[in-house]
Amino acid sequence: MKITELKSMSRIMALAMMIIATFTACSDDDGEGNKPIVFPELKNINCAAGETAEISFETTADWELSSSAGWCKFQNGEFLESLIYGKAGKQTVTIATSADGQSHNEDAVAEITLKIGNESQIIYKVTRARKEYADLIVSDEAGNVYDKTHPLTIKGNTASSPVYTVIKAEAESGVKIGFTNPEWLSYTIDEKAGTYQFTFNTENTSGLNPKYPIAAGTYTLTFVTEDAATAQTDKVRKVEIPVVYEGLQRDAIAISPTYLNAVASVSGEELSDDNGIVENMQSMGHRTKRFFQWLGKMGKRF
């Protein structure tokens, strides 16, 4: 009987020890769980549009990281994410910024928030600098720049077709041609290539003849950026260029000698025989008349 009672007591004591140990362990766990979450101190960093930067922090529990701006995301392998997760420990995360919504007038700030459990706190502020203005540059396709001291020469047409002078105007915003440009200039725009094609406007109302050159000093071609009136910058937003016209090209006026006389053509219109040259040159003035008379005499010598 006593032996049986001793065994029962032993079992009771063992069970009691197990219960005490369990409560002690639970008490220890509760103590750890009740400890306050410690967040990293707030840091400020700069990251220009199109660049990347690294942020570091450490946690004792699983975490979640989010960005407040669409232009600032987390690099996750080949993908960019606005929200990422991780396990406890030391962490280094790469952020990537884009130019989406970038302004010329003010910097942008993205807030990086760390969430642990039900608590969250901003641990990084990422500043993306405002977009820098660039000078408006007008040049030819070879990169030669046109401005007040570098005139633009408009090529003359041939006898059979117009010839175009091609230039480009570049700025970070849209570019347009001013309203006070020469009326004798006509142009087309290739928006895909970003180029302008100029030629002499034979239907101009100024009475200018495409045969004759126009020297610098009379006409100016103007380019301006679309934000010229509002841009807060000292960068060039307007370019004024002196315009020169070289007149008809050489092959528009040709002399072909024959056995008896010279055959002349102006812009493709043939003028022939001894007296015909003189008669058809009357409208060109006294000097032009004398010039073609001389050419006719020279033709007869050959």
C-alpha positions, 0 to 999 in steps of 0.5 A: 500500500505504501509503495503504491502511494509513493509511486502516485506521489512521484507521478504527481510531483513530476507532473507538477514540475512539468507544469511549472516549467511550462509556465516559466517558459511561457512567461519568458516568451511573453516577456520577449514578445512584449518588448517594444519594436525599435526602428532605425533612425530616419536618414536622408539620401539623394538619388538623381533620376535614372540612378540607383542607391542602397539603403540599409537597416536591421530588424529582429522580426519579419518586415515590410518596406514601401515607397510613397512615390511611383518614381522611387521603387525597390529593385527586386532582381529584374523587377522594380517593386513598390512593396517588398518583404523580408526576414529578420536580420541586417538588410541592404535594399537597392532603390531605383529612381526614374524621371516620371513626373520630374519638375523643373521647378522643385525637388521631389521627396519619396518616403520609405516606410518600414513596417514590423508587425502592426507598427510602421515608421519612415526610415528614409527620405529620398530626394530627387533633384529638380530637372535641369534646363538645357540650352536651346541649340540650333545646328545642322546635321553635322553639329555646326551651331547657328546663333547671332554670330553664325548665320544660316545660309539657305541653299539655292534651288536647281533648275528643275527642283527645290533644294532644302537646307536641313537643321535641327533645334534641340531642348528638353521641352518643345521647340517652335519657330517664331512669328517674325521670320522671313516671309520668303522662307518656307519650311516643313518639319520632320517631327520624328527626326526633329529636323526642319527643312527650309527652302526659298518660297517662290510664292512670297509676297515680298517680290523677292526673286529666287535667282538673286542672293540675299546677304546677311543683315536684313533677315533673322530666323528665330527659334524659341522653347515652348516654356520660354515665357515661364522657365525660371532659368538662365539657360538659353530659351530663344535663338535668333539667327541671321539668314543668308540666301545664296541664290540659284545654284550654278547649274540653273544658268548654263551656257552651251556653245555651238558652231555659230552661236551660244545657247543660254538657259535660265532656270530651264528656259532656253534662249537662242540665236544671235538677237534672241539672247539680247531680246530676252535679257531686256527684263534682267537689266542693262548689266545682265544684258551686256553679260549675255552679249559677251557670252554670245560673242565668246560662243561664236569664237568656239 
